[in-house]
Amino acid sequence: MRIESIRLSVFERPGNTALFDLVEEERGAARRWLHRASQRADEEVHVLHVLTDEGIEGICTVGDARYTRMDRRDLEQLRILCVGENPLDRERLQRKLSAATRGMFTRPGWFGALDNCLWDIAGKAAGLPVYALIGRARESCPAYYNIGGDSADALADDAQKAVGLGFSAVKDHLRRSAEENIAWAAAVREAVGADIDVMHDAAMADYTLQDALRVGRALEELRFLWFEEPLPDAQQATLQALCAALDIPVVAPESMMHDLTLSAQWLLSGATDWLRGNARHGVTATLKLAHLAELHDANIELNGPGGLYGLVHAHLVCCLGNTSYYEYFPNGSRDVAGKEIGLLNPPVPVEGRIAPPDGPGWGAEWDWERFQRRRSATL
């Protein structure tokens, strides 16, 4: 079997992530940047199609809720590098495309959608779901619910709502001061009780090392499961100091997780306790990181839904013994977006658990008439 052609379907839809401004706040000698949402902008969503000479087509979104486009020059380079290759040679193509990255002056992980299409082809060729190709660790995986609110009471109420829906874990995205975030975290813990896992995602909270130490120790007292992105990912030495000082697992690097080698080095150097990952950069690379983490008695926690609006990560979380939860965003920000372009079965947790479909490959089911009607271009 050979790759015969590679093309992109282009869709235009409202962006998932709002544009924003940063406002500087001074507190004594300290300064921090406060996030202020501005407006939403339209974006392009790209879906990659890899067609073989045996009539099997691999399909996956580029990115997931973010990084949804493939650069047109990268697309042309992908065709040069991959057309004529055997789509089942995933490891060979992983090495070839990784080697090509430096000469292209593009970001590591740029070919993740291609890798995910290759897994789809392999499953369809074998008549098996991807989870069966990898090897399943469990039939379903618990999911955590991302909570929000403009006050401590509202945040606690949203956490209670999640528990009422059957979720056994919740995660905040607090960006206030260290003192406020500690108080709000305590309100969430009180609201959900002792048996629910709670996590703090500090992305863009703009903590200093002293803030992060203070928050981390408070989270330990509150028995939070993990402390995510407490400091900028690039601050390796500062993260090493934080990880050494805290017992709660620090989870990083998210902003650099597209780089397989850097993620591995952050774990090995003690700049993170557990890894953050996203298979929008390719299942093959994600599995390598997961197995590395497992050998070092560490978890890999997957960020968001991955490709195909959750289908890719629904398979992966059921195949990894060293991951805790599937990350679920409520209110349709992921699954409904998939339905808008014709995906009929984006996964949604049932009683707080997620499971992949049993169809071959990723098991995606499409309304092709809607897909073609909503598509604005083919590249």
N, C-alpha and C positions, 0 to 999 in steps of 0.2 A: 504494500500500500504506500502511496506517495501523496504528499500535499500538492494539490493541483492549483489552488488559488486561495487568496486571502482578501477579504473585502470588509468594509465597515458600513453599518447602517447608522445614520445620524438622525437624532431626534432633538427637538427643541422643546424645552419645558421650563417652568419656574425653578430657579435654583434651590437646592436643599439647604444651603448655608448662607445666612444673611451677610451682606457687607456690614462693616462696623467701623467705629472710630475708637481711639484710645485716649482717655482723659487722665492727665497726671494728677495724682493726689499726694500731698505732703502731710506726713504725720511726724512732727518733730524733725529728727535728722533723717528719717526714712522717707523714701519715695516709692510709689508703686503706680502701675498703669491699670486703670479701670476700663473694662470692656463696655462699650456702648453700641448696641445694635443700631444699624442705620436703615437699610432697606434691602429687600431681596432683588436679585438680578436674575435674568433668564440665563440658562446654560445649555450647552449641548451635551447630550448623552450618547455615547457611542456603544454599539454592540458589534463585537468581532465575530466574523464567520470564517471558519477554516474548512475548506472543501477538499475532499480526497478523490482520487481517481477510482475509488470503489463506491462512490456515491454517498459516503458517510460525511455528515456535516457536524463539526463541533461549534458550539455557540456559547459565548459568555459576554457579559457586559465588561466594558473597560472601567476599572475602578469599582466602586460601590456607590455610596452616597456622596463620595468625593473623588477627585481625580478621574472624572468621568470621560475625559477625552484623550485620544491618542494623537500626537503630533503627526502631521501628514508626512513629514520627512521620515519619522520613525516608521510609519506604515510602509513607505516605499522600501526602507532598509529591511524591514521584516520580510517583505516579499523576496528580496534578493537573497537573504540569508536562509529562508525556510522552504520556498517553493521547490519541489523535487525531493525534499527530505522525507524520511519515513516518520509519520506522526506518532508512532509508538516508541520512537527513540527519545523519550523525554529527557533522560539524563544527558545524552549527547547534545541535545539541543539546548539544555540548560547551560552546559559548559560553553557551547558555541556562542550563544547570545550574551552570556556574561562576559566572554572575551571581547565581543564586539562593542560592548557598552562604552569603554574608554575612547575608542576611536570615533564614536558617534557624538561625544560630548552631551550625552543625555543622562538622565538620572538612573541609578540602579533600580531594578525591579520594573523597568518600563515595559517589559514583555510579559507581564503576569497574565494578561488576558489570553495571550497565545498559549501559555502553558495550561491554563484552565480549559481552553478549547481542546487541547490534546488529551486531557483526562476525559472530557466528554466523548471524544472520538473513541478512546480506548474502551470506555464503558459500553458504548453503542456497538462496537465491533464484537465485544464479548457477550453482549446481551445482559450486562450486569450493571447495577448502580455503582457509582464511584465508591461508596462506603464499603462495598464488597471487594473492590479491587485493593483498597488500602488495608482493610481488615477492621471490623467493627469492635469497639470496646464496650458499647452499650447500645440499646435500641433507641433510647431517647436521652436527652440531656436537659438538666434544669436550666432555666433562663433567668437572668436578672432584669429588672425593670428600672429604666432611667427615670428618676423622679425630678420634679421641679416645683417651684413656688416662689412667690415674691416676699414671703415672710417665713419665719421658723414654723409657725402654725400651719401655713399652707403646704410647706414641704413635708411636714409630719403627716398631714391629711392625705397627701398624694402617696406617701409610703404605705399608709394604712389601706388605701384603695388598692395598691398593688398586692398587698398580702391577701386582701379579700378576693382578688382575682386568681389566687392560687400560686403567686410567686413566692419563692423562698429566699429571695435576695433582692436588694435594691441598691442603687448607686446614685449619689448626688454629683453635681457639677458646680459646686460652690466656688465663687470667685471673690468673695468678700475678704475682709481682713482675717488674720489668723484667729483673733479673739472671737469674732462673729461666727466664723466657720466652726469653731469648737462648740459654741453654744447651739448652733443649728444642728450639728451632728448629734449632740446630746439629746435634742428634742426628737430627732428621728429614732434614735435608739429607744427612748422611752415610749414612743408611739408604737413601735413594732414588737417590742419585747425582746427577750433574750435569745429566742430560737431562730431568728431571721438573720441571715448574713447581710451586713451593710458595708459598703465601700465608699471611699472618698476619692473623687477625681479632681485633682487640683490644677488641671490644665488652665493656664492663664490666670491663676490666682496670684502670681507674681510674688511668691514667698522668697524671703531670704533663707539662708541656711538656718538661722536662729528661729525664724518662723516655722520652718518645716520640722525642726526638732520639737518645738513646742506642740505643734499640731499632731505630729506622729505619736508623741507620748500620750496625748489626750486620747487619740484613737485607740491606742493600746488599752487604756483604762476602759474605754467603751466597747472593747472587744470587736473592733472592725476587722474585716477579713483582709483588706489590703489598702495601701496608700499609693494612688496612681499619679504619675507625673508630678511629683512634689516640687521639682526644680527643673529648669530647662535641661533637656536631654543632653545637650552638648557639654554640660558642666561635669565631666567625668570625675574629676578629683573630688568635687563637692558632693556628688552622689555617692562616691565611695565612702566618704566620711559619714554621710547620713545613714547609709545601709549598715555600716559598722556600729552605729550608735543605737539603732532601733531594732526591736524584735518583730514588729509588724512588717510583713513583706512589702517592699517597695517594688512597684511595677513600672517598668520603662524598657526601652525607649520607644515612644510612640511617634515622635516627629522624624525619627531616623529608622523606623522599622522596615522601610523599603530596602535598606541596605543589609543584606544577609550577614556580611562579614562584620560590620560595626555592631549589629545586635549581638552576635556571638561574642565579640570582644567585651562588650559592656557586661554581659553575664559572667564571663570568665574572670574579668578584672574586679568583680564585686561592686560595679557601678549600678547594678540592679539585682534584686533577689529573684524576681520572676520576670519573664519576658512578655512584652506586648507584641502581637503579630496581627497581620491581616493578609488573607490569601488573595486579595486583589493584586498582590505582587507575585502570585503564582503558588499553587498548592505544593509543587515540588520543593520550592525554597522553604515554605512554611513547615513542611514535614521535617526538613533537615534541622530547622531551629527547634522544633518540638522534641525531636529525638535527642538533640544536644542538651536541651533543658532537662529532659527526663534522666539522662545519665548523670546530671549534676543535682538531682533531687529537687528540681525546680519546676514550676508550672509555666505554661505559655497560655496567656489569656487573650482570646481573639477580640479584636476591635471591630465593633459593628457587625453588619450582616455579611461582609464579603461580597463576592460577585453574585449576579442573578438575584439581587434583592433578598438575599438570605439563604438561597439554596446551597451555595458553596460552603458556607460556614455551618449550615445544618448538617451536612455530611461530615465535615471535619470534626466538629465537637463530639460527634458520636464515635469517632475513630481515635481520639486522643485520650489516653488514660490520665494525662497530666494537665488537663484543663478543668476548670470548675464550672463555668457557666457560658451560655450563649448570651450575647448582649442584645437586648431587645429595646427598641425605641418605640414608645406608644404613639397613638394618634396618627398612624398611617404614614409617617414620614418616609418609610422605606417600602413596605409591602404595597401600599396604594400606588406609589410611584411606579412600581413594576407593572401593576394592572393597567396603568395608563398607556403603556406601550404594548400591551397585549399578553403579558405573562399571566397565565391563568392561576398558577399555584404558588405564589410567593409564600414562604412558610410563616405561620403565626403561632406563637406558643398556645398550647391548650393546657389549662390548669398549671401554667407555669413551666411547661416542658416543651421542647422542640424536637422534631424528628424529621429526617429527610424522606422524600418520596422513594418508592421502590422501582421506578422506571429506569431504563438503561441510561448510563451517563449521569448527568445531574438530575435527570427526571423532569426537566422543564417541560411544561405544557403551554403551547402558544395558541392564541387567536391570531392566525396569520393575516386574516383580512384586516383586523385592527392594526396589527403591526405595520402592514404596508400602507395603510391609510394615514397613520400617524408619522411615518418616516418622512423626513424632509429631504434627505439626500442619501445616495449610495456612493461610496468612494472605493 
